[in-house]
């Protein structure tokens, strides 16, 4: 192969690398335009803060009777989700009281009963989180007593905020 043929071959290879063939250049996938991420809104506006206390919803003693089954403590609006950041429960008397989400008849455990009791049963472990537990739009926040026979009085304070789903 002569020098001129070698130079021509190298030129063809370079041009193929620099300019792909038309059949390879066409692609059905178009690059996506960059999407701007929604700007976080922190702290939440006052009207989006949720603070529910059992003393505002029940008898003056502050307790709500939780029989076997569920007791609703909050309904999430249909157009928002709830991010629960704090929960404190009073004495649950050793009963299995869990924090759950009820949506369309389905119960989803968010914080099991074992986490709601403190070591040595001297008090209860509060839940505090910067991230929080998310409850779906239109769902109910419920206390679930999985005991088959006993009820107990539970006082609680729940704090969180409403956010876009």
N, C-alpha and C positions, 0 to 999 in steps of 0.2 A: 504494500500500500504506500502510495507516494505521500509526501508531506502535505500536499494540498488536499488529498483525500482525508488525511487524518484531521487537519484543521476543519474541514467541512463536517466531519463526523462529530467532532467536539462541539462545533457550533450548533448542530442539530440537537445534541443531547442537552446543551445549556438552554437552548430555546424551548425545549420540551419541559424542562424543569421550571423555567421562568414563566412560561405561558402554557398552562395545561390544555390538552385537547378540548375542543368544543363539547364533545360528548361527556367529558368529565367535569366541565365547568358548570353545566346546568345541574342544578340541584333542586329538588322539590322543597327542601327545608329552607325557609327564609330565616335570617337571623332575627331574634326577638328584640324589640326595642326595650331598653332598660326601663324597669318600673320603679317608680319612686316608692320607697317603703313609707307606710303611714308614720307620721311623727307621733311618738309616745306623748301621752298627756298625763303628766305627773306633777303634782298630786292630782287625783281625780277631782272633778268639779264637785262642790258640796252636794248637789242634787243627785249625784251618782254614788254617794257613799251610803252603804247599808249598815245600820247598827240596830240589831234586834236584841232585846233583853226580855227574858221570860216574865219579869215583873210588869212589863207594859202589856203583855198579852194574856196574863192569867190572873190568878188570885193574888191578893196583897202579900202573901207569904213568899211569893216569887217562884214557887215551884209549879211545874206542870206535871200532871200524872201521866206517866208513860206505861201503859198496860202492854202486855205482849202484842206486838205488831208495831205499826208506825204512827208517829205523831208529827204532823206538818208544822214546821216553824217558820218557813218562808217560801213564797212562790216567786220564782224568777220571771221577770217580764218576758213576753214572747220575742221581743226584738233585741234583747241584751243577754249576755251571759253574766253570771255572778262569779267573781273571784273572791273566795273566802280566805281572809288572811289571819283571822284570829277566832278561836273558839275556846270558851271555858265552860265546863260543866260542873255542877255541884255533886254531892254525894250520889252515886248511882247504886249504893247499897250492894255492891258486888255483882250486880246484874249485868248481863251483856248488852249494853247500850252502845250502838254504833251510829256514826254520822253517815247518812246515805243520801243519794239522789234518787228520786222517783220520777220516771219519765215514761209515759205511756204504759203504766202498769208494771214496768221493770224497775227493780231495786238494784242500784249499783253502790257498793260500799266505797266510801271515800276515806273513812278513818274508822278502823275496826275497834271493837270494844276494848281489846287489850291495850290499845294506845291511850285510851281515855282514863286509865287507872294509873296512879302513881305507885312507886315502889312501896311496899309494906302497907298499902291501902291507907296511908295517912292523909291522903288528899288526892286530887286528880291532876293529871298532867295537862296543862293547857296546850293548845296548838297555836303557834305563832310562826308565820312564814312570810318572807318578802315576796315569794313567788305565788303562793296560795294554791287553793284547790278550786278547779274550774267546775261550775255547774252549768249545764246546757240551758239555752233559752226555753222558757216554758216549763222547766222542770220544777220540782218541789224539793226543798231541803227538808229532810225528815230525820228524826231520831228513831232508830229501829231497836226495839227490845225483842231479842230473839229468845228470851225465856218463854217457856210454855205455860207457866203458871203464875208468876208474880209480876206485879207492877211496882213502880217506885216513883217518888217525886224527884224531879230533876229541875234545878234552876240553871239557866245558861245565859251567856252573853255571846253574841256572834257579830263579827265585824268583817266587812269586805267592801267591794265596790262593783258597780256595773260597768261592763265593757262591751265593745262591739264583738259579735261572735266570730 
